[in-house]
């Protein structure tokens, strides 16, 4: 080195932590059940992850599922579907909601693009709102969709014959196709038109069996059976007082319901929901990804009541019949309580072997690849 040459030195430049914006549909809790385990796994792969969650789902439920720190923007990100009950879609109200949402679509899309750009994410993950995917694409921000369903096919199933539906459907499909990848989570409805899809194995948060603790709290004996009743986050008043009262069978029912001595509101346990599923002998529910896959991953049998004409349910049921143990309730059985035989039949059978939700880590690794690539790009561009 020449004598007298001035050598410029500088402190190492620290890269900002990678920022993931997660947009979650507020239509029930199944979308959170799919997303949360992936985020938990991702946080172990990217320890300095900065996480923003945008959804109308209450913070309390998000915190019960997402095990890492996050910033919550509590707002709706898609219309979902309007429901009469947890089992029945309100088609007229749903069509009106979509018509309002897509009125002046270009303006809404531009506003969404600005909204996302203002949050400065390195990556957008959507389960499975379509507007954020199109907004991110407009600003050149990578975006991943992840779900077992998509709102284009759901909307088509219920509303395709309504006036104005075809234009709305085209806008929804185009938004999904702008995602870098659509992670289609097994079990899922078929999506042959989605050319950017990548099918993954099941995703679920495997709970811990805390049965001894529950038995002690509820004063259950060694041979007693515990049945959990849950309709997945969409409000539905259940006439649980009419349900079968069987010797040695105890019920965990939705909060605010159940005055019988063989029933307790599930919230009184103060436990993570996945732990409660893993600790029970049977789950009574409607067909839904989160409840079916979490039960299967813990080897818990499922008794279900169909969701009317919901198009995803046949694929979920077929998968659970192959990989778990389940039974269908007769029509109106939830209302009449005439399902003691079906209940006892499943409780008397041996538990199935648990399903390993290996798609969880596969999805997390894919997201980590995007986020670390973004961090490397920032580092290389820094002077």
DAZIWO-V752617 format. One record per residue. N is the residue number from 1. RES is the residue in one small letter. PHI is phi in degrees with one decimal (none if undefined). PSI is psi in radians with two decimals (NA if undefined). Layout:
N/RES/PHI/PSI  N/RES/PHI/PSI
This chain:
1/x/none/2.33  2/x/-65.7/2.44  3/x/-65.6/2.39  4/x/87.9/-0.08  5/x/-72.1/2.29  6/x/-78.6/2.19  7/x/-107.7/2.11  8/x/-89.0/2.15  9/x/-116.9/2.77  10/x/-148.7/2.72  11/x/-71.5/2.59  12/x/-57.8/2.37  13/x/-85.7/2.21  14/x/-87.9/2.29  15/x/-77.0/2.50  16/x/-67.3/2.66  17/x/-63.4/2.51  18/x/-62.4/2.44  19/x/-114.1/2.10  20/x/-109.0/2.17  21/x/-99.5/2.13  22/x/-112.8/2.14  23/x/-110.5/2.10  24/x/-121.0/2.24  25/x/-59.4/2.47  26/x/-90.0/0.18  27/x/-82.4/1.46  28/x/80.0/3.10  29/x/-97.1/-0.03  30/x/-64.3/-0.55  31/x/-69.4/-0.60  32/x/-69.5/-0.69  33/x/-61.7/-0.55  34/x/-77.2/-0.66  35/x/-82.6/-0.73  36/x/-58.3/-0.82  37/x/-62.6/-0.56  38/x/-68.1/-0.74  39/x/-63.9/-0.70  40/x/-63.3/-0.73  41/x/-68.8/-0.67  42/x/-62.8/-0.64  43/x/-64.1/-0.43  44/x/-79.4/-0.49  45/x/-82.9/-0.54  46/x/-127.1/1.42  47/x/-61.6/-0.47  48/x/-94.9/0.36  49/x/-59.6/2.32  50/x/-100.4/2.18  51/x/-122.1/2.20  52/x/-119.5/2.24  53/x/-115.3/2.13  54/x/-114.5/1.92  55/x/-167.7/2.77  56/x/-86.4/-0.09  57/x/-63.1/2.34  58/x/-59.3/2.57  59/x/-58.4/-0.64  60/x/-60.4/-0.71  61/x/-70.8/-0.71  62/x/-59.2/-0.77  63/x/-66.9/-0.48  64/x/-73.4/-0.26  65/x/-113.6/-0.71  66/x/-91.6/2.07  67/x/-89.9/0.09  68/x/-122.7/2.86  69/x/-68.1/2.45  70/x/-152.1/2.76  71/x/-99.7/2.24  72/x/-104.3/2.14  73/x/-103.1/1.85  74/x/-87.2/1.63  75/x/-155.1/2.69  76/x/-74.1/2.48  77/x/-117.5/-0.09  78/x/-163.0/2.88  79/x/-75.1/-0.45  80/x/59.9/-2.41  81/x/-136.0/2.42  82/x/-75.5/2.44  83/x/-122.6/2.46  84/x/-73.5/-0.86  85/x/-141.3/-3.09  86/x/-63.7/-0.28  87/x/-109.3/-0.16  88/x/-134.0/2.15  89/x/-78.4/2.42  90/x/-91.9/1.64  91/x/-65.3/-0.74  92/x/-61.9/-0.84  93/x/-65.8/-0.60  94/x/-65.4/-0.77  95/x/-61.9/-0.71  96/x/-63.9/-0.68  97/x/-64.9/-0.74  98/x/-68.6/-0.66  99/x/-62.1/-0.71  100/x/-66.3/-0.74  101/x/-65.8/-0.60  102/x/-97.0/-0.03  103/x/-64.4/2.25  104/x/55.5/0.97  105/x/-58.2/-0.71  106/x/-62.5/-0.70  107/x/-66.0/-0.73  108/x/-63.0/-0.70  109/x/-65.8/-0.72  110/x/-64.8/-0.72  111/x/-62.9/-0.70  112/x/-65.7/-0.71  113/x/-60.2/-0.75  114/x/-66.4/-0.67  115/x/-61.7/-0.81  116/x/-67.9/-0.77  117/x/-60.1/-0.62  118/x/-66.3/-0.43  119/x/-85.2/-0.23  120/x/53.0/0.91  121/x/-80.1/2.69  122/x/-83.8/-0.41  123/x/-154.9/2.50  124/x/-110.6/2.28  125/x/-116.3/2.21  126/x/-123.9/2.27  127/x/-132.2/1.64  128/x/-133.9/0.84  129/x/-63.8/2.39  130/x/-91.7/-0.53  131/x/-59.9/-0.77  132/x/-60.9/-0.54  133/x/-65.6/-0.78  134/x/-69.8/-0.65  135/x/-64.5/-0.74  136/x/-63.8/-0.74  137/x/-60.6/-0.66  138/x/-63.8/-0.50  139/x/-100.1/0.12  140/x/71.3/0.43  141/x/-97.5/2.24  142/x/-58.4/2.51  143/x/-144.5/2.41  144/x/-122.1/2.31  145/x/-98.0/2.59  146/x/-150.5/2.09  147/x/-177.3/2.99  148/x/-97.0/-0.07  149/x/-142.4/3.01  150/x/-139.1/2.65  151/x/-74.4/-0.31  152/x/-63.9/-0.86  153/x/-70.3/-0.63  154/x/-64.8/-0.82  155/x/-61.4/-0.76  156/x/-59.5/-0.75  157/x/-59.6/-0.75  158/x/-94.0/-0.52  159/x/-124.5/0.09  160/x/-58.7/-0.49  161/x/-88.6/0.06  162/x/-86.0/2.68  163/x/-62.3/2.26  164/x/86.4/-0.05  165/x/-68.7/-0.61  166/x/-67.0/-0.68  167/x/-65.4/-0.72  168/x/-61.9/-0.77  169/x/-61.0/-0.74  170/x/-62.5/-0.68  171/x/-67.9/-0.68  172/x/-65.7/-0.82  173/x/-61.9/-0.74  174/x/-62.4/-0.66  175/x/-63.4/-0.79  176/x/-63.1/-0.66  177/x/-70.8/-0.23  178/x/-84.5/-0.17  179/x/-66.5/2.55  180/x/-58.2/-0.76  181/x/-150.2/2.50  182/x/-107.6/1.92  183/x/-81.4/1.86  184/x/-90.7/1.95  185/x/-89.8/2.15  186/x/-70.6/2.34  187/x/-81.2/2.50  188/x/-143.8/2.78  189/x/-73.1/2.66  190/x/-67.3/2.50  191/x/-137.7/1.09  192/x/-63.0/-0.41  193/x/-80.8/-0.26  194/x/-81.9/1.64  195/x/-74.1/-0.23  196/x/-102.2/0.33  197/x/-83.6/2.62  198/x/-134.3/2.05  199/x/-83.3/2.27  200/x/-115.7/2.81  201/x/-68.2/3.01  202/x/-58.1/2.62  203/x/-119.8/2.30  204/x/-164.8/2.73  205/x/-93.5/1.92  206/x/-77.3/2.14  207/x/-82.6/2.95  208/x/-99.1/2.34  209/x/-74.1/1.93  210/x/-113.3/0.59  211/x/-60.0/-0.76  212/x/-56.3/-0.69  213/x/-66.1/-0.71  214/x/-68.5/-0.76  215/x/-57.7/-0.73  216/x/-65.8/-0.71  217/x/-71.2/-0.66  218/x/-94.9/0.00  219/x/61.1/0.78  220/x/-90.6/2.55  221/x/-86.0/3.00  222/x/-58.7/-0.58  223/x/-98.2/0.03  224/x/-70.1/2.60  225/x/-106.7/2.50  226/x/-118.0/2.13  227/x/-114.3/2.22  228/x/-102.2/2.22  229/x/-110.3/2.13  230/x/-151.5/2.34  231/x/-104.7/0.25  232/x/82.7/0.46  233/x/95.4/-0.19  234/x/-96.7/2.16  235/x/-56.9/2.29  236/x/-156.6/2.06  237/x/-75.6/2.13  238/x/-108.0/2.30  239/x/-78.6/1.14  240/x/-64.7/-0.37  241/x/-66.2/-0.32  242/x/-89.7/-0.14  243/x/-72.8/2.80  244/x/-57.8/2.32  245/x/-106.1/1.81  246/x/-115.0/2.47  247/x/-57.8/2.30  248/x/78.2/0.17  249/x/-116.2/2.19  250/x/-119.2/2.48  251/x/-109.5/2.42  252/x/-108.1/2.06  253/x/-119.3/2.89  254/x/-57.1/2.59  255/x/-57.6/2.46  256/x/87.3/0.01  257/x/-128.1/2.77  258/x/90.4/1.62  259/x/-102.6/-0.02  260/x/-74.7/2.75  261/x/-71.3/-0.31  262/x/-96.6/0.32  263/x/-134.1/2.56  264/x/-139.4/2.49  265/x/-63.3/2.37  266/x/-62.1/-0.54  267/x/-65.3/-0.35  268/x/-67.7/-0.32  269/x/-75.1/-0.50  270/x/62.9/0.61  271/x/-116.7/2.79  272/x/-63.0/2.47  273/x/-62.2/-0.67  274/x/-63.2/-0.58  275/x/-67.7/-0.66  276/x/-66.1/-0.77  277/x/-58.6/-0.80  278/x/-65.3/-0.34  279/x/-97.5/-0.17  280/x/-94.6/2.95  281/x/-94.9/-0.29  282/x/-163.8/2.53  283/x/-113.0/2.21  284/x/-104.4/2.12  285/x/-159.3/-3.05  286/x/-103.1/2.79  287/x/-61.8/2.07  288/x/-156.3/2.56  289/x/-57.8/-0.92  290/x/-59.2/-0.87  291/x/-67.2/-0.74  292/x/-65.5/-0.82  293/x/-75.0/-0.64  294/x/-65.3/-0.71  295/x/-63.4/-0.79  296/x/-63.7/-0.62  297/x/-71.7/-0.26  298/x/-109.9/0.09  299/x/67.4/0.64  300/x/-104.8/2.20  301/x/-64.6/2.71  302/x/-128.6/2.28  303/x/-109.7/2.16  304/x/-128.5/2.66  305/x/-113.2/2.25  306/x/-63.5/2.70  307/x/-97.8/0.95  308/x/58.7/-2.15  309/x/-101.3/0.37  310/x/-58.9/2.08  311/x/-71.6/-0.36  312/x/-76.9/-0.40  313/x/-65.7/-0.59  314/x/-63.1/-0.64  315/x/-69.8/-0.66  316/x/-66.1/-0.77  317/x/-64.4/-0.77  318/x/-59.7/-0.70  319/x/-66.5/-0.77  320/x/-67.7/-0.62  321/x/-61.3/-0.56  322/x/-83.4/-0.61  323/x/-112.4/-0.08  324/x/-141.1/-2.58  325/x/-139.9/2.25  326/x/-152.9/2.88  327/x/-147.5/2.65  328/x/-102.0/2.40  329/x/-79.1/2.54  330/x/-63.3/2.79  331/x/-55.7/2.38  332/x/68.6/0.14  333/x/-64.6/-0.58  334/x/-61.0/-0.55  335/x/-83.0/-0.69  336/x/-86.9/-0.44  337/x/80.1/0.16  338/x/-87.2/1.22  339/x/-144.9/0.52  340/x/-61.9/-0.70  341/x/-64.7/-0.79  342/x/-63.0/-0.68  343/x/-63.9/-0.88  344/x/-66.4/-0.62  345/x/-59.9/-0.79  346/x/-71.8/-0.66  347/x/-66.4/-0.49  348/x/-83.7/-0.22  349/x/-84.8/2.66  350/x/-65.4/2.62  351/x/-70.1/2.53  352/x/-74.5/2.86  353/x/-69.5/2.41  354/x/-64.6/2.58  355/x/-93.5/2.32  356/x/-85.0/2.10  357/x/-81.8/1.20  358/x/-73.8/-0.21  359/x/-67.7/-0.35  360/x/-59.6/-0.92  361/x/-70.8/-0.59  362/x/-60.7/-0.75  363/x/-66.4/-0.73  364/x/-63.0/-0.71  365/x/-65.2/-0.66  366/x/-64.1/-0.77  367/x/-64.9/-0.70  368/x/-60.9/-0.65  369/x/-60.9/-0.74  370/x/-63.8/-0.78  371/x/-69.9/-0.70  372/x/-72.5/-0.56  373/x/-63.2/-0.71  374/x/-63.9/-0.70  375/x/-65.3/-0.69  376/x/-65.5/-0.65  377/x/-63.8/-0.70  378/x/-63.9/-0.75  379/x/-63.2/-0.76  380/x/-69.3/-0.50  381/x/-83.3/-0.23  382/x/-73.6/2.43  383/x/-69.4/NA
